[in-house]
Amino acid sequence: GLGRLHPSLSALVAGFNYARIIARTRLSDKEKTLYPDPKKAPRWSDFPGQSPYVVNASLTYDPETGGTSAAFSYNVFGRRLESEVIALWPDIYEKPWHELNFTVSQKLAKHASLKGSAKNLLNWPNRKNQTTPKGMDYTVLDNKKGVTYSTGLEISF
C-alpha cells in the first residue's frame, strides 16, 4: 500500500498496468488481388479487435477498521480495428475509449455488506471511423454508452 510513503496513507492501495501489444497479420496474395492495384496493396493489416495498448489504473481505500472500502478504476484502450474492409473501402477503427468506475462497500455484519457502484462515469463517446487514403475521416458510429449505477446487499455464508 501507500503506507510506505506516509503512515496516514496506509489504507490506500494504488495499482497500474500498461500493456503494449504488436499484433498484425500478413495479407495473403489472394487478399491483395481484391485491391484495384495489387502491387500497392498493404503488406500487413492490424489484427481485428486488438488494441496497440491498454492502460489500467486503480486507487483503493480499504482501512483495517470501520468496514468501509471504496475504489476508483480507470481503463483506456488504444484505437483498434473494428472491421476489416478489403480494397475499395477504408477499414473501420474504434477510437480510444476511456472508462472511470467507482465502487463502495460497507460491511453491515459478519456476513452482510451493502454495495454500490457507478460505471462509466466519464461517459466517453464510442466512436468508429474510416479514414480515406487522402486522410479524410468519416464517422461510422458516434454514441455514448451511458453511466450505470447499481446497489445491492450481499449476504455470504
N, C-alpha and C positions, 0 to 999 in steps of 0.2 A: 504494500500500500504506500500511500504518500506520507505516512508517518515517518519515513526515513528523512524527509525534508524538514519536517517540523512536527512535534508531538500533537499539535492541535489538528493536524490533517490525517490522523491515524484511521479515521472512519472512511476515508476516501481511497478508492482504487481507480487508477486510470489504465486504460488499455488502448493499444494502437496496432493496426495491422495494415501493411501495404503490400500489394502483390502486383508485379509487372509481368504480363503474360505476352508471349510472342506466339501467335497461332495463325498460321497461314496454310493455304492449300494450293498446290500447283494445278493450273488449268491444263486439262488434257488437250491433245491435238484435236480431238473431236469437238470439244467445247470452243476452241479457238476458231473453228470453221463457222461458228454461228455469228462471228463478228463480220462487219462489212469488209474489212481488210484484215484477214487472219494474221498477217505479219505484224500488225500494230496492236494485236490483242495483248492484254497484260499477261505476264508470265505467272503471277501469283494473285490470289484472291484472299481477302480476310476470311477467317473461319466463322461461319454464321453463328450468331449468338454469343460470341466470345469477346469480352472487353479487353482492351490492352492493359487496363489497370483496374484495381479495386482498392478502395480505402475504407477502413472501418475504424472508428474511434469510440471510446465509451468512458463515462465517468460515473462511478457508482458510489453511493453513500450507504454504508452498512455498519452502523455502530454496534458494539458488543451488547449494549443495553437499550431498552426502550422499544425494541421490536419493530421499528420503522426502517424501511430500506427504500431507496429510490435510485433510479439510473436514467441517464441520457445516453443514447447511442446515435451515432452519425454514420451514414454509409453513402458512398458515391461509387458509381462505376463509370468507366470511360465509354466513349462512342463505340457502338457495336453494330455489326452487320445484321440487320433485321431480315432482309430479303435480298437474295442474290438474283439480279436480273441480268441475263446474258445479252450482250451485244447492243441493241439499239437504245435501250433504256438504261439510265443510271441505277446502280444498286440503291436500296433504301437502307439508311442508317438511323438507328435510335441515338439521339443526342445523350450526353451525360445526364444522369438523374441523381439528385441529392435527396436524402431522406433523413429526418430527425425524429427520433422516437423518445417517449418518456414513459417509465413505469414506476409505480409506487406500491408498496405493500406495508400493511400494518398487522402485526400479529395480535390477535384478539385473545387467544387462549392457546394451550399447548398444541391443540390440533386444528386451530381455525385461524385464518387470515383473511383480511379484506384487501382486495387488489384493484388497481385501476391502471389504465394505460391510455396513452394518446399516441397514435401512429401517423406518420407523415405530416408532422407539424409545419413543415415548410411549404407543403402543398405545391411542390415543384412541378412545373409543366412537363408533361410527357410529350416529347416532340420527335417526329420521324421525318427525315428529309431525304431528298435526292439532290445530288449536285451534278450538274451537267459538265461535260468536258471543258466547257468555256468558263466554269466556275460559278454559274448561277445556281442558287439554292431554291428548291421548290419544297414547300411543306406538304407532306402527305397526311400527317396527323398532328394535331396540337390540342391536347386536352389536359385536364388535371384530374388526378385520381381521387382527390378529396382527403380530408382528415377523418380518422376513425377513432372513436372513443369507446372504451369498454370498462365495465366494473364487474366485480364478481366476488363471491365468497368461496374460499377454498377450505374444504374440510378433508383432513388426511387421517388415515388410520394406521 
